[in-house]
Amino acid sequence: MIQTFSCKSFASKKKSPLFANKISNRFVDKTLLTEIKSIITQARENAIRAVDHERVLMYWHIGKRIFEEEQQGQDRAGYGGVLN
């Protein structure tokens, strides 16, 4: 039978020495921890870049839409005539 715990009940229970030994034996290898940290860091950086990319596209589309509305198909917007 598989025993399941909710997050709250699991966190509140004391860890048995047997459980602690299994964890520490699994993660004794420092290179594994380093690799995991690197994977997490890279994923965070990729997420930030993806958000930045989408933000740039959003502002570009907003600017394009405003530009189109101001010019209404003309070469220049109405206020552009005084800029010669």
C-alpha positions, 0 to 999 in steps of 0.5 A: 500500500502506498502511503500519501501525505498532504504537504502540510502533514508531510512537512509537520512530521519528523523525518526518520533517520532512514529517510534522511540517509536516503536523501543524503546518500542520493545527493552526496554528489556535489556535481549533481547539485551543481547541475540541478542549480544550473538547470534551474538558473538557465530555465529562469533566464530563458523565462525572463528572455521570453517575457522580454521578447513578448513585451517588445512585441507588445510595444511594437504592435501598440506603436504600429496600431497608433501609427496606423490610426494617426496616419489613416493610410496617408504618407504623413499624419495631419501634424506631419505637414508642419514638420517640413 
